[in-house]
Amino acid sequence: MRRDPFVQLQDVVVKRRAKAVLGPMNLELSGGGFTIVLGPNGAGKTTLLKVLHGVERVTSGSVTWSVSDKTAQQGQAYVFQSPVMLRRSVRANLAYPLQLLGVSKAEIAERVAHWGARIGLSAVLDFPAPHLSGGEQQKLALARALIRRPDTLFLDEPCANLDGRSTREIEDILCEATQAGARIIMTTHDLGQARRLADRVLFLNKGQVEEQAHADTFFIAPKSSGATAFLNGDIIE
Amino acid sequence: MSGIWAGMVEAFLLVWSLDADLIDITLRSLKVSLSALVIACAVALPLGTWLAIRRFRHRRFVIATLNALMGLPPVVVGLIVYLLLSRAGPFGVLDLLFTPTAMIIAQVIIITPLIASITHQAMRELWSEYHDLLISLNTTHGQRITTLIWDGRRTLMTAALAGFGRAIGEVGAIMIVGGNIDHVTRVLTTAIALETGKGDFALALGLGVVLIALSLCVNLTIHSLSRTEREGRW
């Protein structure tokens, strides 16, 4: 059984050039499935994800996982909005995180074959990953994250600029991952996608959590004025 | 023009006749310069990459110094190595002066800053591309350096070839620490200097043509051997 909450943020502040871009923030996240982070541009969604993942240092405050920092870090993966492709083949990109973990060659070959087939890139496993299309690169980045079998997967607008078919394929893979037990924390600008996937919603505005609610509650009856305006498609300044 | 033509003819005759002295000098040139290149790369590639990924106090000063060392005068390097290896010097007991090893040491000192500096420039760009991913994967510094060197290997080939070009064409330092001793430390560049001094311009030019051809051959061979992208497959 997973302990809840799995992560707590206490008085977290992130400043850049003396200006707070996130916080002060107190937040607890719990439960599995999808937690969707919504908010207007500049709300601090990406910063929050990076703080949770530990790749962005907090200026003050603390981030505490229910497990040790090392265990938490090893059980996490992150997919960036613009996929970062290693200048290697598709196969080598998939194998890379497993090599870092010291997984045996036989198991790496097995998992690479599985994920290559799952994302429909079996035929191009030996092609340079940077030469793939945007949609293929995003699927590869997702597979490279999931091949580690993470407990927690962070996704920063994974379907931005993708066509409907690619978006559908990525959502299918994400749903499979949550069914396999992974928890997903994801930012998106696509309200339709948020409605399709979200179990819980975190609404950020100006670096603050304005609302945290179950998806049904949030989309039917948001409590904050900012969330209401956001769902109505109003411009939030 | 007749002198250049005579040099070309001399070079052709030297190669065609498989002149024993020429082969001896050429092989020694290759041995010294390639040895220096391998040692310099072993130091400079990780050093340049490390400088690209690490932030520390006085980092800018270190990089500026490294860049400045690219212009090290070979004669000064030769003099310092000579003093260090001479009988009265701290390493005199090793008895390395006027040996190919001394020449390798001098060349390593000359080309390491050059390779490290070019590596640093190339790796800085790659690191900005890979930064988020490698941090996210919780990689160690060693893993980051290895990954960057492997993925940037084709760019680093330029750095290595620049180092080789400087080493094979170097004359000042190796003349001082090697002594240009026939059949012991004589290489193409010191032989060219000697023949020019003697007034045998045709032979000097012939050796020069051989040197250029050798440099081109090594460059093309390394490029050919290291080519990892073939017909769109990696």
Interface residues (C-beta under 8 A of the other chain):
Chain A: H53 V55 Q73 Q74 A77 Y78 F80 V84 L86 R87 R88 S89 A92 Y96 P97 L100 D126 F127 P128 H131
Chain B: L126 E129 Y130 D132 L133 I135 S136 L137 N138 T139 Q143 T147 D151 G152 E229 G232 R233 W234
